[in-house]
Each structure stands twice: as structure tokens, then as C-alpha cells.
Amino acid sequence: MIVAEKKPLEAIARMLEGSGRVLAVGCGTCVTVCFSGGSKEVATLAASLRMKRSIEDRPLAVVEAMVQRQCEWEYLEPLAEQMKNVDAVLSLGCGVGVQTLAERFPTMRILPALNTLFMGLPSAQGVWEERCQGCGSCVLDKTGGICPVSRCAKQLFNGPCGGSQNGRCEVDEATPCAWHMIWERAEALGMSEDLMSIEPPKDWGTSRDGGMRRMVRNDLRLPEDQDKEGNE
């Protein structure tokens, strides 16, 4: 899931300078799971903003709303009516949700209440850890399901660096060495010999460089959309 955390209250308040009425919108998927943008967090942030502005003798009206997913336009339609009476929208969604709102409602100021961190999992109560950077060229079949891109501090592809000691990363001793884990997994799976082959330099062309990435499934597209694109 996408993991995000709330921006400091002061930073959010600065974004809302000049606004008298705001719509705070939560998201019912990823950021709800990591306790950053669910209905409870929306209510808490709304109350904090109201109180802060009230103390400053500058009242702020905050309307609260939730959608199932901010990253899909169809779920945003119910917000259209509420947006007619606000100065700005405060999104408690990930960066994709903020941009989706901005594209769907181009005449409205859409402001991010969260900082989007990474794609990860809840490894323990109250702890989320990065597991994927979306590099576009997955090698998990070769590394026993442990990602060297997101979990190795140096993104190495042919074994651990010289600084790895006792299964810990030299960059941060609290972090397990990804390649130590990969070798242990390989031994358990009987695939140690596979790791003896030299992995060539990774093709980073599928990663972030080069602007916005896009995946197209023509078998799922509407015929009129394909025709329109072909005529452009």
C-alpha cells in the first residue's frame, strides 16, 4: 500500500492562509490503513484547524468528507456539490489523490495535508516499512522475493557491500542487510547457485527517469478512446 504521514499543523495552516471555508477530504484506502487520512484523521485535523484559527480570532469553517478512493475520478463526483461553497480543498490522500482531485476540479485549489512516503507494509503495530519503489523491472524472482532496490541502501545487485556486518546494514545498524536476507532465503529455497551468476547492470529506463510513466491495456480500453487517440 502507499504509506503517507500528516504534514505538521503549522505547515497545513500556512497553506490555508486567506481561506475562510475549506473542504477536508479523506481517502478510504491506503492512507486509512496507515492512520493518516481516514475519517478519524480528517475529524481530528479539522478540529485542530478550527481551534487554531479560533484562538487567532480568524474563524475557519472546515467541512469534512470521505471518499473510497481519491485516485479515481468516479469516486470524486459526490464532492462536486460541496466544492461550490469552499475556498480550497485539503486532501488527506496520497500524492496521486491530490493530483486526481486537481485534474477533476481544475478551478479549485487542492492542497496536500499529507507527505507521501513509499509503497510498503505494516511490519508491526504502528510500523510501516518500504518494500517497493516501482522501478518497472522486477527482479524478485532472482532474489527470493526480497527487493534489492528498495531494501538495500546502495541498491546493489550482486551481493552485499564490504560494510555489511553480522547481517546488519552499515548505513544503519538497525536495518537488516538486504543481501544477507537474500542469501538466507536462497539457501532455504535451494537456489544459492543462481546467485553466483553475475547480474548485468540494471536497466533504469523503466524507472522514474524520463517523465510520467504510463501503462496501457488496449484490451481493456473503450473503442472510442482508441479511435480518438489514433486520430490525434
Secondary structure, DSSP 8 states (H G I E B T S, - for coil): -EEEEE--HHHHHHHTTT-SEEEEEEESSHHHHTTSSSHHHHHHHHHHHHHHHHHTT---EEEEEEES-TTSGGGGTTHHHHGGG-SEEEEES-HHHHHHHHHHSTTSEEEE-EEEEEEEEEEETTEEEEEE---SS--TTTTTT--HHHHSTT--SSS--TT-BTTB-SS-TTSB-HHHHHHHHHHHHT-GGGGGS------GGGSSTTS------GGGS-HHHHHHHHT-
